[in-house]
């Protein structure tokens, strides 16, 4: 009955007809299967699965029901059961090409690329005119690095079906990667002619157009991608920073509704966990997004059918030392290494044995060299792509604790952790959120970043550091910035600490060679803490022959000058003098000069800055910044071209608020050392509340520049507050938008207050625990020992939030 009137009935009518058929004939397998099709079309995945399973129970030889069951299980990402359904279908019809193709898709999703390739080839052998199979085979070949054969397969798919949109889009991606941009653009456009709602093609084309500077057309395609409900493109349009504030609230509402629908249907949300903190999602949604990705890792490793590992029960095999392994794709020139490269070598050699596992090849930088040299053991897993074998290799080392430094960032291999090669596994530093994964036991955080009241946001147990969970290796990488001198270029009694700044390892000796250098004392408002390392003292060079030579060097664009036997270099020329010093791999050996004039910054204005990527700036944040600039008339905002195409759009937005374009100044992204050093020129950093400057926050604080922040609900929005609490500057933490503006305005208008706060930040960099890597390592070791003690006693992981007594070490 249902089939006979199919064209004339609604889905509800379909259901009623099939239910009536089942009521009349409870063992009517076809009705059960057809009702499953109706539920699947309605998005009722679990009901569809139930009805298909009932159909094959009633008729074990029901081929179509097995195929439909496999399809819906594949859609729900229940891969093991999908494979079983397809294999049963193939036992009934061994030469069914479409089933072979679908089975190959599941293998591909499970990470079984070789098996997927073989199965796609079998599908093509059975049905040579099968463009979908050729396209999917090409995807798998490209995954394996066989780009030339992948390109051939895409072309074959297009010969069979010139309007095959996926092949057009994917072939365009290859052309783009090969640098053949014009061909790529033509292919993207052709894909969109065939399928105007193709969100991925819109997004890809927009990205290319963005790089070509064709902003208006790029924006149009980003909007089309968003309209087509592929929400990952929204994050791309944010990076464009191109009028993304138009209909911002409506876009956010649409995104939330899409994610809600995807989660309700047990589908993998198109918002990535790493992007989820950028959108107004609930804690439950963010955690659920992470859980879906954690479950995806479990699906992949379940296909390996590996038995559970056995673990060490005590420390006997390691001579009483706790074995800790750090896993990261970022051991090299990456912000994560800039933060933690000294930690492996600072662990107690008596109590700890340190292992590092690299997920990326050697980039031949000093960052990699340092970690390799200072860890007790270093293993490169990048040449071991099989997760099962890589987990075996980790397990061979008999670890007690395995540390995940990637989370869901680029280069992660969470499947290694899903295989559980160590008895205790924890998240640390590299990823600002929960894993949502049952295979991660702890997340290292602190009470400011992850208040215990919101522990339910995390699938892991909280493990608190006593100060902040964040750390920076700035004292080791940039010791030349511990002290500074300035030039009194105006000679009018008003001495500025951030107009013309000199830094250097040999700064004291250089100053001793100059006549008439005086030292100015600046009150920091914290008399309870003694002066440390000259933090309250600022050497001032008067306008003498040496000062004039330095200023002339800058004005004339010279690379360096020699003064009294000391080399004084232009801070814009570090890559020309020593590229490894520019990247932060080595410490500059010269006296380095940094000036506002180098960046077009006004000498007599308050300079607010933010050096984050532009995607972290949402409309409410830019609104606050505009309000601050209006309330502090003699002020400018200093941003980065990160990316460059965002500049004209940010400028336009400012002008819409009545601010002339001259009030916002952009600079290019700089090498690491210059990036940190030039932060000294700003008066105040305005943090992005949506997603704070994490490494960037540490950079600007090491430069001695105060940072105003406003913690939000997410971990990513609370890191800066944690840094400031640790630094001893809680007055820079606002709790409302109005308070954020007021704090920033006070710093911009009250010059004595600004001097006091700047002096405190300058001093506390050295005195506080914020940059003290030795102290940090000792505190981290205490957490590791607590984790092990619980495990060794037979207890399950639990929150470690009672802070242990802190043993002090030397300052940074």
N, C-alpha and C positions, 0 to 999 in steps of 0.2 A: 504494500500500500504506500509506504513511505517513498519508494523510488518512483512509483507511478505518477505521483502528483508533485514531484520535487520542485518543478519550475514554478509552481503556483503557491507554495507555502513558505512561511517565515521559519526561522530557526526554531522558534517555540512550537510551531505546528509540526515541524520535523520531529522534534523530541516527543511530542504527544503521540504521533503516529507510531514511532518506533517503540515507545513505552507500551502502547496498546498491543503492538505485535508481541512484545516480550511477555506481557501479562497473559496473552492468549497462548503463546508458545514459549515458556520460560527457557527452553533449550535451543531456541532459534539463534544460532551463532551469528548469522548474517545481520539480524536486527541489532544484536549487541555490538557488532563491529560498526554498523552504520551509525548507531547512536554515539559511539566513540568518535567517529568523524565529525559529527555535529558538535560535540563538546570541544573537540580540538579546534574547530573553526571559531568557537566562541571564546577561546583562550582558557578553557577549563581543563588544564593539562592533567591534573590528577584524576578527574573523572574520566577523561579520555583514556588514560592508562588503565584504569580499573576496567573499563568496558572492553578494551582490546584484549586484556588478559583473560577476561571472562570468555570472550569469543574463542580464543585459542584453547582454553580449557575445555570448552564444549566440543570444539573441532580441532584436534591436534594437527590436522593437515590443511588448515585454513591459511593458504599462502598470503593473501592480501592482508589478513589480520596481523600476521607476523610482520609484514613489511610496515604496516601502519603503526604497529607497536614500536618497532625499531625507530621509525621516524619521530614519533612523539617523545620517546626516551632520549633520542639524540638532541631534540630541541630543548628538553629539560636538563640536558647535560648529565644524565644518568648513564654514563658511557658503558659500564660493564654490562648492564642489562640490555642496552641497545645492541651491543655486540652479540649478546646471546640471541636476541630476537632476529637479527640479520643472519646469523649463522644457521639458525633453525630454518629460516626462509630459504637459504641456499641449499640446505639438505633436501628441501622439497623441490627446488628448481635451481640446480647447480649452475646453469648458464644464464642466469638473470643478471644482465649487465648493470641495470640500475641499482640493484641491491649491492652488487660488488662496489659500485661507485659510492653508495651511501656508507657502506662499511668502511671503505677507505677514508671517508671524511671523519668518521669516529676515530679511527687509528691516528689520523693527523691531529685531531684535537687532543688525543692522549699523549702526543709527543712521540708516537711510534712512527717516525717519518719513513724509515726504510720499508716497514710493513705497509704503510699507506701507499708508497710508490708502487710496490709490487701489486697491490690490489687494484689501484687505478689502471695499471698496465693490463691487468686481466680484464677489467671492464671494457677497455678499448679493444682488446683482442676479440672480445665477444661482440662488440658493437663498434666498428671502426668509425662510424659517423656519429660520434658522441661528444659534442663540443664541451659540455659540462665536465666530462671526465678529463679531457685534454687541459682545460683551464685549471682544474683542481690538481692534476698531475704537475702542471707548471708551478703552481704555488708550492707544492712539496719539494720539487726540484730546486726552486729558488731558496727555500728554507735550508736545503743541504749545501747551498753555495754553487749549484750547477746552473748558473745564470744563462749560459748560451743555450743549453737544451730547454730550459724553461721558456726562453724567448721563442724557440722553434715551436714548442707546444702551444703557446698563445697564438702564434701565427696560424698553426693548423686549425685551432678552434675557430679562428676568424675566417679561414677559407671555407670551413664547413658551415659557419653561420656568421656572416659579416656584421650582423647586428648584436653579437654576443657582448653585452655591456660589461660584464665582469672582466672578460679578456681584454677589451679595449682599455679599461681602467688600469688593470694590472700590467699590461704591456707598456702603458704610458708611464707607470712607476719605474719600470726598468729603464726606459728611455731617459727619464729624468735623472736617475742615478748615474747613467752613463754620460750625463752632461748634454744630451740632445734635447734641449728644452723646447725647441719649436715643434719637433715631432710629438713630444709629450703633450704639449698644449693642444695640438690638433686631435690627438687620440682622446684626451679628456673631453674635448668639445663634442667629438663624435659619440662618445659614450652617453653624453647628456642629450644629444639629439635622439638617441634610441630610447633612453630612459630618463626623462626630465626630472624625476624624483630621486635620482641616484645621489644620496647624500655624500657618500665617500668621494665620488667624482667631483661634486661641487667643492668639497673641502680641499681635495688635492689640487684642483685647478686654482682655487683661491690662494692656496699657499704659494704656488708658482707665480701667480700674478702679483702677490704681495712682494715677493723677492724682486720682481721686475719693476716695482714701484707703481704699479697700476692699481692704486688703492681703492678707487671707487668701484671698479669692476670686481676686485677681490672681495670687497665688503658685500657686494650683491650676492656673490656665490656663497660666502659664509652664511648670509641670511637664508639663502635657499637651503643650505645644509641643515641649519637649525630648524627651519620650517618643516623639513622632511623628517624631523624627530630623531635624527641621529645625534644624540646629545654630546658625544665626544667632540663634535665640531664646535660647540660653544666654547670650550676651553681654547680652541685654536683662535676663535674670533676674539677672545679676550687678549691673546698675545698680540693680535694686530693692534689693539688699543685704538680702533678706528670707529668712533661714534658708537661704541658698544653700549653707551649709556642710554641710547634710544630704546624705549620700551623695556628698560632693564627689569622692572618688577614683573612685567608680563612674561618675559623670557624665563625668569627664575621660577615663576609659578608653573609654567609649562614644563620646565625641566623636572621639577619636583613631582609633577603628575606622571611624567613618563617613567621616572625611577620607581615610583610607587607601583605603577602597573607592571613593570618588569619584575620587581621583587615579588609581587603578588602571584605572578605566573611562574615563579621559580626560574626566571631567565637571568643570564649574566647581565647585570646593568651596564649600560654603555658609558656611564660615568666611572672612570677608573678610581680605585681607592685613593691614589695620590692626589687626585683632583677634587675629591669629595669635600675637603675642608674649604673649598673656594665657593661653595654654594650653600644656600639656606636650607640644608637638609637636617632632619632630626638626628639626634645621637643614634637612635635605633636604625635609621636608614644608613648612616655612615658605617656603623658596625656591620650591618647586614651586607653592604657592598663588599666590605673586606672579607666577610665570611664566605661569600660566593667565590671569591678568588682563592681563598684558602681551601675550599672544597674542590675547586678545579685542580689544585695541586694534588689533592688526595686522589681524585679520579685518575690523574696521570700515573701516579706511583702504584695505584692498585693494579694497573695493567701489568706491572712488572712481577707481581706475585712473589715478592721477596719475603722471606720469613723475618720475624722481628729480631732485632739485634739484642745481644746480651751485653750488659754493662758492668764495669768494675764496681764492686761493692764497697771498696775501701781505697785507701791511698798507698797500699803496700807496693803495688807494681810501679808506682811513680816516686818511691822513696820518700813518702810523706808529703809530696807536693801536689797541689791541686792543678790538674791539667785543664787549661782554658783555651778554647779555639775561637779565633775571630775569622768570620767568613765575609768577604766583601769583593765587589767588582771594582772598588775604588782605591786600591793600593797603587797610587800613582799621582799624577797631577790632577787632583780632584779636590773639591772643597772638603770632603770627608777626611782625606789624608792631611789636609792643611790643619784640621782640627785635632786629629788623634795620633799622628805619626810617632809621637814620642811615648805614647802609653805602653806599647808592648815592651819597650826596653826599660821601663820604670817599674815593672812588677818586681816584687821581692823574689830574688833567685832562690832563696831558701824555702819559700812557701808556695811558689807558683812555677809552673812550666808552661810557657806560652807558645801556642801554635797559630800560625796565620795561613789562611787558605784563600788564594787569589782566584777570582772568577774571570779575570781579564788578563790578557798577555802583558808582558813587561813593556812599559812605555819608555824605558831607559832614562827615567828621571831620577833625581836624587831622593825624591819622596819614596819611590819604590826601593831604592838602594838602602835607605835608612831602615825601613820596616824589615826587609830581608836580613839585614845585618843584626838588628837588635832583638828580633823574635828568636826564641830558642829553636824553632823549626818553622820553615816557610815552604809551602807546597803550592805550585801553580796547577789549579784544576781546569784552567781554560782549555787545555788540550785534551780534556777528558769529558766530552760532551754528554756521555751517558750518565744520567743522574744516579742510577743504581751503582755503577762502578765508582763514581765520585763519592757517594755515601759510604761505600765499602772502604775507600781509601781513608776517609775521615775516621771511620770506626776503628781502623787498624791502630790508630794512635792512642786508643784507650782514654778518650777525653772524659772529663767529668761535667764540663759545661761548654756548650757550643753557643756562640754569640752571633746573632743575625744583624748585620750592619746595613743591609739593603732594604728590607721590607719589600715594598712594591715599587721601588725605584728602578731605573734602567739598569739592566745587567743582573738583576736578581735571579736566583735559582732556588726559590722556596721549596721546590720538590726535594732538595737535599734535606731540608728540615722536616718535611712531611715523612721522610723515611726514618727519621729519628736515630741518627747515628750516635747520639749522646743522651745520657739520662736526663740532663737538665738543658733546656734551650731558652734563651732569652733575647729580647729585642733591645738594641742599644744604639742610640745616637743618629744613625743614618736616615731613619724614616720617622716622620712626625705624626704617628698615629698607631692605632691598634692593627695587629695582623688579622684579627678575626678568626684565627686559626687554632684548632685544638692542639696542634703540635708545638705551639709556643707557650712556655710556662710563665715567663715573667717579662715585664717591660721595665727597664731602668728609667726612672723619672724622678720627680721631686714634688713636694707638697704644693708648690706654687704652680707648677706646670700641670700637674694632675691631682687636683684636690681629691681627697678620699671620698668626698660626697658624690663624686661622679665616677666612681670606680666601675660602675656598670657600663660605662662607655667602652671598656676594655675587655677583651676576651682573656687577656693575660692577668696575672696577679701583679700588683704594683710593687716595685722595689725602689724605695726612696733613697736618693743620695742626700746627704745632710745639707748641702747648699743648693747647687743646681746640677741637673744631669748633663748640662751642656759644658763643653770645654773647648778651648782653643790653644793651639801651639804657637801663639803669636810671640810669646817671650823668647822662644827658641828661634823662630823664623825671622822676626823683625826686632832684634835687640837694639838696633840703631835708633828705634823710635822710642826707647825708654826715656831719652832726654832730648831736649830741643833748645835752640836759641833763636831769637828773633832779631830782625833789623828795625831799628827805630827810624824808619824812612821819612817820617813827617817832622820829627824833631820839635814837636809842639807840646810835649808833656803828656800826650795821650799815646800810651804804648799798647799795641794790639798783639795778642799772642798767636794770631793766625792769618797774618797778611803775607809776610815773608818769613818762612820757617826754614831753619837749618837742622838737619839730623845727621848723625854719623857715629860710628864706633869710636872714632878718634876726635869726637867733638870737643872734649875738655882740653886736649892738647892743642887743638886748633885755636880755641878761644884764648888759651894761655899765650899764644903767639901774637895776639892782637892787642893794641893799646886801648885803654879806656872802656873795656867791657865792664858793665855793671850788672849786678844781680838784683832783680826785683822780687820781693816776697809778696805772695798773694794769699789772702785768707781763704781757707776752704770751709770754714763754718763747722769744723769738727775738731775742737781742741782736745778732745779725749784721745785722739790718735796721734802719735808722734810723727814728725816729718820723716819720710823714708825716701832714700835714694834721690834727694833733691826734688821731690815731687812738688813742693811748694815754692821752689826757687826757679826763676826764669832768667837766664843770662840774656842781656840786651846789648846788641852791637850798635854803636852810634854811627851816624853817617860819616865814615872816614874813607880812606882810600880803598880799603878792603871791601867795605859795603858797596861803594860805587862800582868796583870791579865786578862784584856779584850781580848787581842790578843790571849793569851793561851786558853781562853774559846772557841774562834772561831776555832782555829787550832785543838783543841782536840775534837771538836764537843759536848762540854758541853751545857746543856740547859741554865744555869744561874749561876752567881756568886754574892756574897754579898760583896759590897765595901762600907766601912764607913756607914754601916747600910742601904744602898740602894741596891735594887735588880736590877742587870744588866742582861738582857736576850739576848740570841742568837736570832737574827731576823729570823732564819729559824725554830724556835721552837714555834712560836706563837700558833699553834693549840694544842700543848702539854700543854701549860701554861694556855690558856684561849681561847676556841674555839670561843666564841662570840666576843672577841677582834679580832680574826683572820678574821672573816666574816665582821667586821666593825660595828657590832651591839653595841659593847661597846668600850671604849677608853682604850688602854693598860695602866696599872698602873705601869709598870716597865720602866726602862731606856732600850731602844731597840737599839741593835747594828746591823748595816748593813754594809757589806764590799764587795769589789769587789771579794775577794778571795772566798767568799761563792758561787759565780756563775761562777768561772773560768774566770773572766774578767782580762785582763792584767793591772798591776798597772801603767805602763808607756805609755799607748796608749790612743789615743782619742777613746772614745766609742760612736758610733752612735747607736741609738736604734729605734725599732718600735715594739710596743706590740699589734698590731691589729691581728685579725684572718687573716690567710694567703690568704683567698679568695680575700682580698682587694688589693693584690699585683699582678698587671698585668705586662706583659713583659716590657712595656716602663718604668714602675717605677723601676723594678729590674735593667734595663739597666742604669738608672740614678744613682742608688745606687752603682753599680759596677764602674761607672765613678768616683764617689766621692771617693771611697776607693782607686782607682788607683792614684788619685791626692793628696791624703793625705796618704802617705805610712805607717806611724805609726798609723794606725787606724783599728778598727774592727767594724762589724755590729752585734748588739745584737737583736735577734729575739726570738719569742716564738714557742714552739712546739704546734701550735694551728691550725691544728692538728699535732700530732707527726710524722705521715707518710710523711709530707711534707719536713722534714729536709734533707734527703739524696738527694732529687730532687733539692732543692734550692742550696745545696752544689755543686751538679753536674753542675748546671747552672753557678754558680760563677766560677768554675774551667774552664768552657768553655770560660770564659772571661779572663783567665790567673790569676785568684785569687786563692791562696791556700785555702784549706778548713778551715785552722786556722783563716782566716779573718772573718768568719761568725760563731758566737757563739749562740747556742740555749739553752734556759732554759725552764723548764716545766711551765705550767700555775700555778699560785699561788693563795692562798686565797686573798680576796680583800685587806686587810690591807697591807699585804706583797707586793702585786702587786703595790700598790700606793707608798709605802715606798721605794722599791728597785729602783724606777725610779730616785731617787737621785743619783744613782751611774753612770748613763749615763752622757755624756757631752752634747749631742745634740740628739733630737728626729727628725727623718726624717719621715714626715707624708706621707700617701698614697694619692696621688692626685685623684685617681679614686673615692674612697669613703673614706673620712677622718676618722680619729679617733675622734669620737664625745665624748662619755664618756671617752674613752681612752686618748683623748687629754686633757680633764680636769684633769685626773689622773696625767699625766706626768707634766702638768703645776703646779699643786699643789705641786709636788715634787721639783719644782724649776728648771726644765730642759727646756731649750729653744726648741721650735718646729719649724721646717722649713716646710712651706706648699706652695702649688700652687693652688689657687682656679680655678675650672673649670666652666662648664656650669650649673651643677645640684645643687640643694640645698645640697645634700649629699657631694658634693665636695667643698663646700664653708664654711662649719661650722667652720673649724679650723681657717680660715682667720678672721671670725667674732670674735672668741675667742681671737685671737692675737690683733686685733684692740681694743677690749674692755680692754685687758691687758695693752695696751700702748706700744706694740712692733711691729709696722708695718714693721720694717726693716726685719722681719723674713718671710714676705709674698712675694713670688716670683710670677712673671707673665708669665715667660717662662721656659721651661725646662733648658735652659742654665743658667738663673738667679737662678733657684732652686739649681743647682749644685754649682754655684759660691758662693751663700750665705752659703751653707753647708761647702764648702771648706775653706772659710775665717774663719769660726768659728773653723774649725779643724786645721788651720795653724797659726792663729794670737792669741796667748795665752792671750795677754792683752785684746783684743777685746772680746774673749770668756768669760774672767772673768767679764768684764763690763756687757755683755748681761746676763750672769747667775745671776749676782747680781741684775740687774734690774728685771728680772723675779721673783727672790726670794722676792724682795720688793713689786712688783706690785700685787702679789697674795693677799696681805693684803690690799693695798691701793686702788686698782682699783675696779670697780663694779663687776668683773667677778665672784667672789665667795661670793658676798654680797647678801645673800638671802633676807634680810629685804628690801634692796633697790629694789631688783628685784620684790618682791611682790608688793611694792608700785607702781612701774611702770606698772606691769601687771594689777593692779586694775584700773589704769587710762584708759587702753585699754578697759577693761570690761565696764566701765562707758560710754565711747564713743560709744561702740556697743549698749548699752541699750538706750542711748539718741537718737540715730538715729532711733531705732525701736519704741521707745515711741512717737516720733514725726511723725510716719507714713512713714518714709523714708526707702527705701530698703537698704540692706547692700552695703557699698561702701568702697573703699580703705581708710585705716586709716594710712596715711604715713607722715602726718605733726606731727613732734615730739613735745610733750608737754614739758613745763619746768620741770626739774628734781629736786625733793626735795631730798637733800642728807640725808643719815642716817649713822650710825656708820659703820666703815670698817669691813671687814670679821674677 
